[in-house]
Amino acid sequence: MKANETTGRPGRSGREEQVDQRRAELLEAARKVVLERGLANTRVADIAKATDVSGGLIHYHFATKDVLLTEMLRAASVDDIRKLQDVADSPGSSVDRMDAVLHFYLPEEGDNSGWVLWLEAWAASVREQALRNIVGELDGAWLAVVERVIREGVRSGEFTCDDPAAAAERLDAMLDGLAIRYTLQLGAMSRRHFLEQARIAAAREVGLDRSAFPRSR
C-alpha cells in the first residue's frame, strides 16, 4: 500500500490526519477544563471556549459531552498504562525497577493534576459504568505491572514472596490511600514521606529490609 505523501504513513489521508489532530486537541482541552472545573461542572461550552471553536464542531467529533469526557479519560488511561509499562521494563535490578514504579505512581512535586483527574474519575464512576470500566482497566494494568515486577524478582532470587498477586494488591491499596491523602491534604504529607512509606511497604512485601531500597532520591 502506498504511503501518504504528506505523512509517510500507509493508508492515511491528510484529511484523516487533520481529524485525528483536532480530536486530540479537543481531548486535551477537555482534560484541562476538567482539572479546572471538575467533571460534573464541565460543559461543552467551556471546552469550546478553551479551544476557540464552536460547540457544533465539538459535537461533530463527539456526539455528546459524556462521550467526549469518557474518551478523554480513556486516552489518559492508555497513556498512563504505556508509560507505566515502559518504567517497569527499564534496565536494572528488580529493586531498581520496583523503585522506579513507585516513583511513577507518586504525584509530581508541585503538580498533582494527574491524581486530581483520576480522583474525579473515581467519584464519577460510582454512577457511570463507562467510567468505571476505564478506572478498572487502569487499576488492573497497574496491578499486573507490579505483580510482574515481583514475580520477576522472585525468579531472579532478589525477592521472597509466596503470593505476588496478593502482594501487589496490598501495595496498590496502600498507595491509593496515601495518594488520596497527599492530593487532598496539601501540605499534610511531603512527597519524600510518601515515597518512604511506599518503599517500606514494598520492601516488606518482597521479603527485604528497607535498606535494600534507596534512602532518598
N, C-alpha and C positions, 0 to 999 in steps of 0.2 A: 504494500500500500504506500502511495506517495505521501511523504511528509508535507504538512502545510508549509508553504514557503515563508510565511511570516514567523511562525512559532517553531518550526522544525519538529513538531510533534505529530505523529501519524494520526490521520483521521480527524483532526481538529481544525475547524474553520476559524477565521478571525472573529466571526460573529459569536461563536460558542465561547471563545476565549474572553470576549468582552462581557458576555453574560456571567461567566464564572467570576470574573473580576468584580463586577458590580454586586453580585450576591455576597462575595467575601467582604466587600466594603460595608454592605448593609449589616452583615452578621457582626462585624467588628464594632460598628456604630451601636448596634443593639446591646452588645456587651458593655460598652462604656455607659450607655444610658441606664442599664440595669444596675450597674455599680453605683450610679449617682442617685437613682430614684427608687430602686428595688423592683423586683419582678411584678408585684401587684400594681404598682403605680406607673409602670411604663406604658406609654401609649404609642401607637403608630405615629401620631403627630410629633411626638418627641424625637423619634428616630428620624423622621423626615426632616425635621429642623436641623438635627445634628449633621445630616449629610447634604442638606440644601437640595432636597429633591421633593417631589410630590408624594402624598400618601398613595396616590394611584399607581405610581411606579413601584412602590414597595409591595403593593398588593399584586402587581404583575408578576413579581418574583416569588412572593409568599402569599398564599391565599388568605391567611388570617394572621392576626398578631400571635396567637398561640403557636401556629406553625413556625413563624419566624423565631420566636423565643426558644422553642424546642430545638430547632436546627442550630441555633446559636450555642446552646448548651451541649448538643451532640458534637459540634465542631470543637468546642473547648475540651470535651472529654477525650475525643480522638487524639487531639494534640497532646494532652497531658499523658495519656497512655503511651504514646510513641516516645515522648521524652523520658518517661519512667523506664521503659524497656531499654532505651539507649544507656541510661545511667546504670542499670543492672548488668549490662553487657560490657561495662567499662573494664579495662585491664586492672590487674592487681589481685590480691588475695581475697578470700571470701569476706574477711573482716573489712577490707577496704571497700568492697562492693556494698556490703550491708551499710557501712557508714555513709557511703555516697547516696544510698536510697533514703536513709534517714534525713540527710541534708536536703534532698529533693522534696521531701514531704513537708518540711518546715516552711512557714510563710517567710518571704524575703524580709530582710531588715528594712523597716520603714515602708514596706509595700505588702499589705495583706489582701490585695484585691482579688487574687485567685481564691483565697479562702472565703472572702465575703461572697463571691459569686456562688460557690458551692453551698454555703450556708443558706443563701436564698433558694437554691435549687432543692436542698433537703426539705426546707419548710414547705415549699410549694408542692413537692412530690407526695406529701401526705394525702392530697386530694387529686393529684393528676397522675394517672397511670403512665403516660408517655414520659414524664419527667422521672418517675420512679424507675422506669426501665433504664434511663440514661445513668442515673445515680448508681443503680445496681451494677451496670456494666463497668463503671469506673471503679467502684469498690471491689468488684470481682477481679478486675485486672490488677489492682494494687495487691490484693491477697495472693494472687497467682505469682506475681513477681517476687514478693517477699518469701513465699513458700519455696520458690525455685532457688533463690539465693541460699536459703537454709539447707535445702536438700543437697545442693552442690557443695556446701561447706561440710556437711556430714560425710559425703562421698570422698572428699579430699582429706578427711581426718581433722579438719580445723574445728568443726563444731561437733557437739554431742547433743542430740535431740531425738527423742523417741517418736515424736509426732509433729513433724514440721508444719502440717496444715493447721493443727490446733495452736501451735506457737505463733504462726503468722496471724491467726485470728485474734489472739490475745493482744499481740503487739499492735495490731491495727486498731482495736477498740481503745486501747490506752492512748495511742497517738491522736485518734479522733477527739477524745475528751480533752487532751491538752491543747490541741489546735483550736477547739471551740473557746476554751478559756483564754488562750493567748489572743485570739482575734477579737473577742467581745470585751475583755477586760484590759484595754490598752494600758500598759504600764505596770500591770499587776504581775507580769511574768516576763523576764527577759528572754530573748531568743537563745542566749547561751544556757540559761537554766533549762529551757525546753529541750535543747539538744542533749544536755547532761542527763536528764531524766530518760530520754529516748535511748541513749547509749547504755544506761544502767539496765533498763528493761530488756534491750536486745541481748546484752551480754548474759543475762540470767536465762533467757530463752534458749540460747545456744551453748550453754554449759561453760561459759568463760568468765573470768574475772573482769571486772570493769576496766582494769588496767590494759586489757588487750585492745581496747579502742583508744583513739587519740584523746588526749586530755582536753584540748580546745582547738578550734580552727575556724 
